[in-house]
């Protein structure tokens, strides 16, 4: 019998995508009768690491047409009906908004006896940083009166599986697992399993939707996002085998029998970075040890080096460890997906041989579908877009994440770019809405947001709170949903009130508190990503970010909020604009300094000066050229180039966009298949950071020129910057349909075709001339 955690890839794709969709239902205002339950007699109130099974058998007079139920757990669960996996969850959240999934399990039920079984795991103090937790707990609530027969209470049975232990893995998002296959309980989810020795589940307390009780325990809310994609992903490329002679070159390594008393190491290469649940199935090999390791890159004395090279490299990475029971068909899949390009398998057999029957992955991510298309003969553009989309997808799961290997945390600075990629490349805004809700929930009593959320510890990057206001503005401009934003305006006001407490009489910020991260820049007096402060505690970059936030907030309040707040922010912005100009402008250099002492300058401050309107229109282009040409400026890294490039486009230099992509070219030369976090590609911690995917926005917004020109994308501006391209076309999603553009240079003329969705108008801006666009196709020969 296969081990309990086996994930059959095709089953997962079918079951999870089709039958375990998480949706809000009318039941959210209906009181629940189910109890949160746990396994009996757990020490320390269920707050220790553990894996637990729950079962209930019910008899139905006939096969039902519909049987919807709600399911949740702390930390996570897998639900089986008659031995078939039907739901995994819950999506990440907080105790204040604890998600439950909804599944209609009718398809898996039959007339007569039916067994519903669940595995839950709680990693306690070994849980990921993103995981909030109270204790090991599980709940099922029937969504209708007829389905309340499955409500969790003492009629369920439960037991702990003590074969599991954590394998500590510092500085990565999740821990490894140790599983002794000799001790695990097998067949626990099968209908015929004998659970007569299992104890009744312990009832903890009632479960209720948020708002229907005092909120003790978990405030339950329907999961706002769909089930995650799960797709079979083979791992076929073998780079190294040591300890035995590999089989003949048939292109297939498994099944592979490893003799007794043998230590074998196999290095597999996915050939690109991925997020996947690895599944290994093996037989025999009593007491053999198996280790599965996962790494983004291999190391030499200089660091990571070229990611394609394996000779003479050291493997460092997260590991799962197993002890074989000697039975046939043992299988293992970890609780959480693993991020890797390289997978290393080590097997140490003892008295009997062990056979690796199969080893494969199941790719997982938020189910974004690519809707944007960029047509070009330029292979480099296609490669940059493909790598960027992979990077963005690997950093979108139940929330956006900064990096899938090391943290898996939803940081505001990263997420602002990720949400824009979602709008431009997919059109699916559900994960962005979820992010905005979570960030709003993270605000501390003093008004500032946490830097990342959900999280189980407090970290404040105060500057990220200002980017959160930028995210609200982005959503307002690109999605036609102002009502969603109205209840967020109070949070934006609280953030600006927080910063107001640190403003001097002239409006300039003074000793801005907490971590003031801006970029991983290596400049004069920069420390841990934070720019220098002047002697009076002020910083041009902080003042400029605050100015931009006031401008965003003024626009939001003017249209969907309070005119009084709009007027207030307008006045504060005007004052701050004057202060920045007088305090930081260096006439001799023709640029803005980082501090009032004017001893250091950065691309960051000057990009923000362009974006906030400090630079006169007539001088913008020359200003932008200075910003690029002056190598004494602290340079933006891959993250802040998102803002630098927008500033340069505003300065009229957008036709040079392809010349600004050397950072991305360096990543490609070093064999990366996703974008790295930092500029030093030998030392960078993360090989997959979504903030580097900004070209997936700019090839559409800058090169093809498609942008929102009114709230809700109600009007469209098309202002292409084609550079040396003589032929390019593409399309992107829009709330009313899609925008399609085509540009072809032939016989010294440009043939331009632009199609706007219904009920939408816009303008084409071409060499400073403006042409009206209507819904449907518009064609120009210029």
C-alpha positions in Angstrom: 0.0 0.0 0.0 1.3 3.4 -0.9 2.4 5.6 2.0 -0.2 8.1 3.2 1.3 11.3 1.7 1.5 10.0 -1.9 0.3 12.7 -4.3 -0.6 11.2 -7.7 0.0 14.1 -10.0 -2.9 13.6 -12.4 -5.3 13.0 -9.5 -4.2 16.2 -7.9 -4.7 18.2 -11.1 -8.2 16.8 -11.6 -9.4 16.9 -8.0 -7.9 20.2 -6.8 -8.6 22.3 -9.8 -12.1 21.1 -10.5 -13.6 20.0 -7.2 -12.0 22.0 -4.4 -12.5 25.6 -5.6 -12.6 28.0 -2.7 -15.6 30.3 -3.1 -17.6 32.7 -0.9 -21.1 31.4 -0.3 -24.3 32.7 1.2 -23.5 30.6 4.2 -21.1 33.2 5.6 -23.8 34.7 7.7 -25.2 31.4 8.9 -24.3 30.2 12.4 -22.2 27.0 12.4 -22.9 24.0 14.6 -19.5 22.3 14.1 -16.8 22.1 16.8 -13.1 22.6 16.3 -11.7 19.2 17.2 -8.3 17.7 18.0 -6.7 14.5 18.9 -7.3 13.4 22.5 -4.7 13.8 25.3 -2.2 15.9 23.4 0.5 17.4 25.6 0.9 21.1 25.8 -2.6 21.7 24.5 -1.8 20.6 21.0 0.9 23.3 20.6 3.7 20.8 19.7 4.8 19.5 16.3 2.5 16.8 15.1 0.6 15.0 12.4 -3.0 13.8 13.1 -5.6 11.8 11.4 -9.4 12.1 11.6 -12.1 9.8 10.4 -15.9 9.5 10.3 -18.1 7.0 8.6 -21.7 7.9 7.6 -24.4 5.9 5.8 -26.4 7.6 3.1 -29.7 6.2 1.7 -28.7 7.3 -1.9 -25.9 9.0 -3.7 -26.6 12.8 -3.3 -26.7 15.2 -6.2 -24.9 17.9 -4.1 -23.0 17.7 -0.8 -21.1 21.0 0.0 -19.0 21.3 3.1 -16.6 23.9 4.6 -13.2 22.7 5.8 -10.4 24.3 7.7 -7.5 23.4 10.0 -4.5 24.7 11.9 -2.0 24.6 10.3 -3.2 22.7 7.2 -5.3 19.7 6.1 -5.8 17.2 3.3 -9.3 15.8 3.1 -10.2 12.4 1.6 -13.6 11.0 0.7 -13.6 7.2 0.2 -9.8 7.2 -0.2 -9.9 10.0 -2.8 -8.1 13.4 -2.1 -10.7 16.1 -2.6 -9.4 19.3 -0.9 -6.2 20.8 0.5 -6.1 24.0 2.6 -6.7 26.3 4.1 -5.2 29.3 2.3 -2.8 31.4 4.4 -4.4 34.0 6.5 -4.4 35.3 10.1 -6.4 34.4 13.2 -8.3 37.6 12.5 -9.3 36.2 9.0 -8.9 32.5 9.1 -9.7 30.9 5.7 -11.9 28.0 5.1 -12.3 26.1 1.8 -15.6 24.9 0.3 -15.9 21.6 -1.5 -18.8 19.8 -3.0 -17.9 16.2 -2.3 -21.1 14.6 -3.8 -19.2 13.0 -6.7 -17.1 10.9 -4.3 -20.1 9.7 -2.2 -22.1 6.5 -2.7 -25.3 5.0 -1.4 -24.4 3.2 1.8 -21.3 3.6 3.9 -18.9 6.4 3.2 -15.6 7.3 4.9 -14.4 10.9 5.3 -10.9 11.2 6.5 -8.4 14.0 7.0 -4.8 14.5 7.8 -3.8 17.7 9.5 -0.4 18.9 10.5 0.8 21.5 12.9 4.5 22.4 12.8 4.2 24.5 16.0 7.5 26.4 16.6 8.9 24.8 13.4 6.2 26.3 11.2 7.0 28.8 8.4 7.2 32.5 9.3 4.0 33.2 7.3 2.0 30.7 9.3 0.0 32.0 12.2 -1.3 29.3 14.6 -3.2 28.7 17.8 -2.9 24.9 18.2 -3.6 21.7 16.3 -7.2 21.8 15.2 -9.6 20.7 12.5 -13.2 21.6 11.5 -15.8 20.5 9.0 -19.1 22.3 8.8 -21.9 21.2 6.5 -22.9 24.1 4.2 -26.6 22.9 4.2 -28.8 21.2 6.8 -28.4 17.8 5.0 -24.6 18.0 5.0 -24.3 18.8 8.7 -24.1 15.1 9.3 -20.3 15.7 8.8 -20.0 18.5 11.3 -16.9 17.8 13.4 -17.6 16.8 17.0 -16.9 13.8 19.3 -18.4 11.5 16.7 -15.2 11.8 14.7 -12.3 9.5 15.7 -8.6 10.6 15.7 -5.1 9.5 16.3 -1.6 11.0 16.1 1.0 9.6 13.6 4.3 9.7 15.5 6.5 8.8 12.6 7.1 12.5 11.7 9.7 14.9 13.1 11.0 18.2 11.8 14.3 18.5 10.1 15.5 22.0 11.1 16.6 24.1 8.1 17.6 27.6 9.2 17.2 30.6 6.9 14.8 29.0 4.5 11.0 29.4 4.2 10.0 25.9 5.4 11.7 23.1 7.3 12.5 19.7 6.1 10.8 16.5 7.3 12.1 13.3 8.9 9.8 10.3 8.5 10.4 6.8 9.8 8.4 4.6 7.5 8.5 1.8 10.1 6.3 3.7 12.4 3.8 5.5 10.2 0.1 4.5 10.0 -0.8 3.3 6.6 -4.2 3.0 5.0 -5.8 5.4 7.5 -7.9 7.0 4.9 -9.3 3.8 3.3 -13.0 2.9 3.9 -12.1 -0.6 5.2 -9.5 0.6 7.7 -10.0 -0.6 11.3 -10.2 2.5 13.5 -11.8 0.7 16.5 -8.7 1.6 18.7 -8.8 5.2 17.8 -10.2 7.5 20.5 -13.1 10.0 19.9 -11.9 13.4 18.9 -11.6 16.1 21.6 -14.0 19.0 21.2 -12.2 22.3 21.6 -14.7 25.1 21.1 -17.3 26.1 18.5 -16.4 27.4 15.1 -18.2 30.5 13.8 -17.9 32.8 10.8 -16.3 36.1 11.6 -18.6 38.5 13.2 -21.0 35.9 14.6 -19.2 35.5 17.9 -16.6 37.2 20.1 -13.8 36.0 17.8 -12.2 33.6 20.3 -10.0 31.1 18.5 -10.4 31.6 14.7 -12.5 34.2 12.9 -13.6 32.1 9.9 -13.9 33.6 6.4 -14.3 32.0 3.0 -11.1 31.7 1.1 -11.0 34.6 -1.4 -8.7 32.8 -3.9 -9.1 29.7 -6.1 -7.4 26.4 -5.5 -3.8 26.4 -6.6 -2.6 24.8 -9.8 -1.1 21.3 -9.5 0.5 19.9 -12.6 2.7 16.8 -13.2 6.3 17.8 -13.8 8.8 15.1 -14.6 12.4 15.4 -13.5 14.4 13.6 -16.1 17.9 15.2 -16.5 20.6 13.4 -14.5 23.8 15.5 -14.1 25.8 13.3 -11.7 25.7 9.8 -10.3 28.2 8.5 -7.7 28.4 5.2 -5.8 27.2 2.9 -8.6 27.3 2.6 -12.3 24.3 4.4 -13.8 22.1 2.5 -16.1 22.6 2.7 -19.9 21.6 5.9 -21.5 18.0 5.2 -22.2 16.8 8.7 -21.1 15.1 7.1 -18.1 16.7 6.7 -14.7 13.9 5.1 -12.8 13.1 2.5 -11.7 16.5 2.1 -10.3 17.6 -0.7 -7.9 20.4 0.1 -5.5 22.3 -2.9 -4.1 22.7 -3.7 -0.5 25.5 -1.9 1.5 25.7 0.9 -1.1 25.8 4.7 -0.8 24.5 6.4 -4.0 24.2 10.1 -4.7 22.2 11.2 -7.8 22.1 14.9 -8.8 19.0 15.7 -10.9 18.5 18.9 -12.9 15.0 20.3 -13.5 16.9 22.7 -15.9 14.9 25.6 -14.6 13.8 26.8 -11.2 10.4 25.5 -10.0 8.0 25.1 -7.1 6.9 21.5 -6.9 5.8 18.8 -4.5 8.4 16.1 -5.1 7.0 12.5 -4.8 9.3 9.6 -4.4 8.0 6.0 -4.5 10.3 3.2 -3.4 10.3 -0.5 -2.4 12.4 -2.8 -0.2 15.6 -1.6 1.4 14.7 -2.3 5.0 16.2 0.4 7.3 17.8 2.2 4.3 18.2 5.9 4.6 17.0 8.3 1.9 17.7 12.0 1.6 16.0 14.4 -0.8 17.8 17.8 -1.1 16.6 20.9 -2.9 18.8 23.8 -4.1 18.4 26.8 -6.4 22.1 26.7 -7.3 25.3 24.9 -6.5 28.3 26.5 -4.9 32.1 26.9 -5.3 34.6 29.0 -3.4 33.4 32.2 -5.1 29.8 31.6 -4.4 27.1 30.4 -6.8 28.7 31.0 -10.1 27.1 30.0 -13.3 23.9 28.2 -12.5 24.3 25.6 -15.3 27.7 24.3 -13.9 27.9 21.3 -11.6 31.4 20.1 -11.8 33.4 20.8 -8.7 30.3 22.4 -7.1 29.0 21.8 -3.6 25.3 21.1 -2.9 23.7 23.2 -0.1 20.0 23.1 0.5 16.9 22.0 2.3 16.6 18.3 2.9 13.9 15.7 3.7 15.1 12.4 5.3 13.3 9.0 5.3 13.9 5.6 6.8 12.6 2.7 4.7 10.3 0.1 6.2 11.3 -2.4 3.6 7.7 -2.6 2.2 6.8 -2.2 -1.4 5.2 0.9 -2.7 6.3 3.3 0.1 5.9 6.9 -1.0 6.7 10.4 0.3 5.5 13.9 -0.5 6.4 16.7 1.9 3.8 18.9 3.5 4.9 22.0 1.6 6.2 22.4 -2.0 9.9 22.6 -2.5 11.7 25.2 -4.6 14.6 23.9 -6.6 16.4 23.7 -9.8 18.6 20.9 -8.5 17.3 17.9 -6.6 19.8 15.6 -4.9 18.9 12.0 -3.9 21.1 10.1 -1.5 20.4 6.5 -0.7 22.3 4.4 1.9 21.2 0.8 1.8 21.8 -1.8 4.5 21.2 -5.5 4.3 18.7 -5.5 1.4 18.5 -3.6 -2.0 16.2 -0.7 -2.4 14.3 0.2 -5.6 13.4 3.7 -6.5 10.2 3.1 -8.4 9.6 6.7 -9.5 10.6 10.3 -8.6 8.7 13.2 -10.0 7.3 16.7 -9.2 3.9 18.3 -9.1 4.2 21.9 -10.0 2.1 24.3 -7.9 1.3 28.0 -8.0 -1.6 30.4 -8.0 -3.6 29.5 -11.2 -2.7 32.6 -13.2 -3.3 32.2 -16.9 -1.1 34.3 -19.3 -3.4 36.6 -21.3 -0.8 39.1 -22.5 1.0 38.4 -25.8 4.1 40.2 -27.2 4.9 39.3 -30.8 8.4 39.9 -31.9 11.3 38.3 -33.8 13.6 39.4 -31.1 14.6 36.3 -29.2 16.1 38.2 -26.3 12.7 39.9 -25.6 11.0 36.6 -25.6 13.5 35.1 -23.2 13.3 38.0 -20.8 9.5 37.8 -20.8 9.5 34.0 -20.3 11.9 34.2 -17.4 10.0 37.1 -15.8 6.7 35.3 -16.0 8.2 32.1 -14.5 9.7 34.3 -11.7 6.3 36.0 -11.1 4.5 32.7 -11.0 6.9 31.1 -8.6 6.2 34.0 -6.2 2.4 33.7 -6.3 0.8 30.9 -4.3 -1.8 31.6 -1.6 -0.3 35.1 -1.3 2.3 36.9 -3.3 5.8 36.1 -1.9 9.1 37.8 -2.1 11.0 34.6 -2.8 9.8 31.0 -2.7 13.0 29.4 -1.3 14.0 31.7 1.6 11.0 33.5 3.0 7.7 33.1 1.1 6.6 36.4 2.7 4.3 38.9 1.1 6.3 42.2 1.4 4.6 45.3 0.2 7.6 46.6 -1.8 7.7 43.4 -3.8 3.9 43.0 -4.0 3.3 46.4 -5.6 5.2 45.2 -8.7 3.7 41.8 -8.6 0.2 43.1 -8.6 0.9 45.2 -11.6 2.3 42.2 -13.4 -1.0 40.4 -12.6 -3.0 43.3 -14.1 -0.9 43.5 -17.2 -0.1 39.9 -17.8 -3.1 37.9 -16.6 -5.9 40.3 -15.8 -6.7 38.2 -12.7 -6.9 40.6 -9.7 -8.0 38.2 -7.0 -4.6 37.7 -5.5 -4.0 41.5 -5.6 -7.2 42.1 -3.8 -6.3 39.5 -1.2 -2.9 41.3 -0.7 -4.5 44.7 -0.3 -6.9 43.3 2.3 -4.1 41.5 4.2 -1.9 44.6 4.2 -4.8 46.7 5.5 -5.3 44.2 8.3 -1.7 44.3 9.3 -1.8 48.0 10.4 -0.5 48.6 13.9 -2.4 50.8 16.3 -0.1 53.7 15.5 -1.2 53.5 11.9 1.8 52.0 10.0 1.5 48.6 8.3 3.7 45.7 8.9 6.3 45.3 6.1 4.9 41.8 5.3 1.7 39.9 6.0 0.6 37.3 7.0 3.4 36.7 9.4 3.8 35.5 13.0 6.2 38.1 14.1 6.4 41.9 13.8 8.6 43.6 11.3 8.0 47.2 10.2 9.6 48.8 7.1 7.9 52.1 7.4 8.6 53.2 3.8 6.7 50.1 2.6 3.5 51.6 4.1 3.8 54.4 1.5 4.1 51.9 -1.3 0.9 50.4 0.1 -0.9 53.7 -0.7 0.7 53.4 -4.2 -0.9 49.9 -4.5 -4.3 51.4 -3.7 -3.7 54.0 -6.4 -2.6 51.4 -8.9 -5.7 49.3 -8.2 -7.9 52.4 -8.7 -6.3 53.2 -12.0 -6.3 49.7 -13.5 -9.4 48.0 -12.0 -12.9 49.3 -12.3 -13.8 48.7 -8.6 -13.8 51.9 -6.5 -16.1 50.4 -3.9 -13.4 47.9 -2.9 -11.1 50.8 -2.1 -13.4 53.0 -0.1 -13.0 51.1 3.2 -9.2 51.1 2.6 -9.0 54.9 2.7 -9.2 55.0 6.5 -6.0 52.9 6.6 -4.3 55.2 4.1 -5.2 58.2 6.3 -3.8 56.4 9.4 -0.5 55.8 7.6 -0.2 59.4 6.5 -1.1 60.5 10.1 1.7 58.2 11.3 4.2 59.9 9.0 2.8 63.3 9.9 4.1 62.9 13.5 7.6 62.8 12.1 7.3 65.8 9.8 9.2 69.0 10.7 7.4 72.4 10.4 8.6 72.6 6.8 7.1 69.2 6.0 10.4 67.3 5.8 10.5 64.0 7.6 12.8 63.8 10.7 14.3 60.5 11.9 11.8 58.3 10.2 11.4 55.3 12.5 11.7 51.6 12.0 13.6 50.0 9.0 13.6 52.5 6.2 14.5 50.1 3.4 14.5 51.5 -0.1 16.7 49.3 -2.3 19.7 46.9 -1.9 21.9 49.7 -3.2 25.6 49.9 -2.4 26.1 53.7 -2.0 27.7 56.1 0.3 26.3 55.9 3.8 23.6 53.4 2.7 23.1 50.7 5.3 21.0 47.5 4.9 19.1 49.0 2.0 18.4 52.3 3.8 19.7 55.6 2.4 21.6 58.1 4.4 20.0 60.7 6.7 21.3 64.3 7.0 22.4 65.8 10.3 18.8 66.9 11.0 17.5 63.4 10.4 16.0 64.1 7.0 16.4 62.3 3.7 15.4 63.3 0.2 14.2 59.8 -0.7 11.9 59.6 2.3 10.5 63.1 1.6 9.9 62.2 -2.0 8.2 58.9 -1.2 5.9 60.8 1.2 5.3 63.5 -1.4 4.2 60.8 -3.9 2.0 59.2 -1.3 0.3 62.5 -0.6 -0.3 62.9 -4.4 -1.8 59.4 -4.6 -4.0 59.9 -1.6 -5.2 63.3 -2.8 -6.4 61.7 -6.0 -8.1 58.8 -4.3 -9.8 61.1 -1.7 -10.9 63.6 -4.4 -12.7 60.9 -6.4 -13.9 58.3 -4.0 -13.3 59.7 -0.5 -13.4 63.0 1.3 -12.8 66.4 -0.3 -11.5 67.7 3.1 -8.8 65.1 3.2 -8.0 65.7 -0.5 -7.5 69.4 0.2 -5.4 68.6 3.2 -3.1 66.3 1.2 -2.9 68.7 -1.6 -1.7 71.4 0.7 0.8 69.1 2.4 2.1 68.0 -1.0 2.6 71.6 -2.1 4.5 72.4 1.0 6.7 69.3 0.8 7.4 70.0 -2.9 8.8 73.4 -2.1 10.8 72.1 0.8 12.4 69.3 -1.3 13.3 71.8 -4.0 15.0 74.2 -1.6 16.6 71.6 0.7 18.0 69.1 -1.7 18.5 70.7 -5.2 22.1 71.1 -6.2 22.3 73.6 -9.0 25.9 72.9 -9.9 25.2 69.2 -10.4 21.8 69.7 -11.8 20.4 66.9 -9.6 18.8 66.4 -6.2 21.0 65.3 -3.3 20.2 62.6 -0.8 20.6 64.9 2.2 20.7 68.6 2.9 24.5 68.4 3.1 24.6 67.5 -0.6 27.5 65.1 -0.2 25.8 62.0 -1.8 23.5 61.6 -4.7 21.5 58.7 -6.0 19.4 57.5 -9.0 16.7 56.8 -6.4 16.1 60.4 -5.3 16.3 61.8 -8.8 14.0 59.1 -10.3 11.4 60.0 -7.6 11.9 63.7 -8.3 10.9 63.0 -11.9 7.9 60.9 -10.9 6.6 63.4 -8.4 6.7 66.3 -10.8 9.6 68.3 -9.4 11.4 68.5 -12.7 10.2 71.1 -15.2 8.9 69.5 -18.4 11.3 71.4 -20.6 14.3 70.1 -18.7 13.1 66.5 -18.2 15.1 64.9 -21.0 18.4 66.5 -20.1 17.7 65.6 -16.4 17.0 62.0 -17.4 20.2 61.8 -19.4 22.2 63.1 -16.4 20.5 60.5 -14.3 21.8 57.8 -16.6 25.3 59.2 -17.4 26.5 60.1 -13.9 28.2 57.0 -12.6 28.9 58.7 -9.2 25.3 58.4 -8.3 24.3 55.5 -6.2 22.8 53.1 -8.7 19.5 51.4 -8.5 19.5 47.6 -8.3 17.0 45.3 -10.1 14.2 46.2 -7.7 14.3 50.0 -7.9 14.9 50.0 -11.6 11.1 49.6 -11.8 10.9 53.2 -10.6 14.0 54.4 -12.5 12.6 53.2 -15.8 9.3 54.8 -15.3 11.1 58.1 -14.5 13.2 57.9 -17.6 10.2 57.2 -19.8 8.5 60.2 -18.3 11.6 62.2 -19.2 11.1 61.3 -22.8 13.8 58.6 -23.1 11.5 55.5 -23.5 12.9 54.6 -26.9 16.1 53.6 -25.1 14.3 51.0 -23.0 16.2 48.1 -24.5 19.5 49.7 -23.5 18.5 49.6 -19.8 18.3 45.8 -19.4 21.9 44.9 -18.8 21.0 43.6 -15.3 18.6 41.1 -16.8 21.2 40.2 -19.5 23.7 39.5 -16.7 21.3 37.1 -15.0 20.8 35.2 -18.3 24.6 35.0 -18.9 25.0 33.4 -15.4 22.5 30.7 -16.2 19.6 31.9 -14.0 16.1 30.9 -15.1 14.5 33.3 -12.7 15.5 36.8 -11.6 17.9 37.2 -8.7 17.3 39.4 -5.7 20.5 41.4 -5.7 23.1 42.6 -8.2 26.0 40.4 -7.1 25.0 37.1 -8.7 27.7 35.1 -6.9 26.6 36.3 -3.5 22.8 37.0 -3.9 20.8 35.0 -1.5 17.7 34.5 -3.6 17.7 33.3 -7.2 14.0 34.0 -7.6 12.7 37.4 -6.6 9.5 38.6 -8.3 10.4 42.3 -8.1 12.8 41.7 -11.0 10.0 40.8 -13.3 9.1 44.5 -14.0 10.0 44.1 -17.8 6.8 42.0 -18.0 5.0 45.3 -17.3 7.2 47.6 -19.3 7.3 45.7 -22.6 3.6 46.4 -22.6 3.4 49.7 -20.8 6.5 51.3 -22.3 7.4 49.5 -25.5 3.9 48.8 -26.8 2.8 51.8 -24.9 -0.5 50.6 -23.4 -1.4 52.4 -20.2 -4.4 53.5 -18.2 -5.4 57.1 -18.7 -8.3 57.3 -16.3 -9.5 55.5 -13.1 -10.6 52.0 -13.7 -8.7 51.9 -17.0 -11.7 53.9 -18.3 -9.6 55.6 -20.9 -6.5 54.1 -22.6 -3.4 55.9 -23.6 -1.2 54.2 -26.2 2.2 55.8 -26.5 4.7 53.3 -27.9 8.5 53.4 -27.5 9.7 51.0 -30.1 13.4 52.0 -30.2 15.1 50.0 -33.0 12.1 47.6 -33.4 10.5 47.9 -36.8 7.8 45.4 -36.2 6.0 44.6 -32.9 2.5 43.7 -31.8 0.7 42.4 -28.9 -2.3 42.4 -26.6 -3.1 42.6 -22.9 -6.2 42.1 -20.8 -8.5 45.0 -19.9 -11.5 45.1 -17.5 -13.7 45.4 -20.6 -11.9 42.8 -22.8 -8.5 43.3 -24.3 -6.3 45.9 -26.0 -4.5 44.9 -29.2 -1.8 46.9 -30.9 0.4 46.4 -34.0 3.2 48.5 -35.3 5.0 47.8 -38.7 7.6 50.1 -40.4 7.6 49.7 -44.1 8.3 52.0 -47.0 9.3 54.8 -44.5 5.9 54.7 -43.0 4.4 53.2 -39.8 1.3 51.1 -40.2 -0.4 51.3 -36.7 -3.4 49.3 -35.8 -5.0 49.6 -32.3 -8.1 47.8 -31.1 -9.8 48.9 -27.9 -12.5 46.9 -26.1 -16.2 48.0 -26.2 -17.3 51.0 -24.1 -13.7 52.2 -24.0 -12.0 55.2 -25.7 -8.5 56.5 -25.7 -5.7 58.3 -27.5 -2.6 57.4 -29.5 0.4 59.6 -28.7 3.0 59.5 -31.5 5.9 61.9 -31.6 4.1 64.4 -29.4 1.0 64.4 -31.5 -2.3 63.0 -30.2 -4.9 61.0 -32.2 -8.3 59.9 -30.9 -9.1 56.2 -30.5 -12.5 54.7 -30.4 -13.8 51.3 -29.3 -13.0 48.7 -32.0 -10.1 49.1 -34.5 -8.4 52.3 -35.4 -5.7 52.4 -38.1 -3.1 55.0 -38.9 -0.4 55.4 -41.5 2.2 57.8 -40.2 
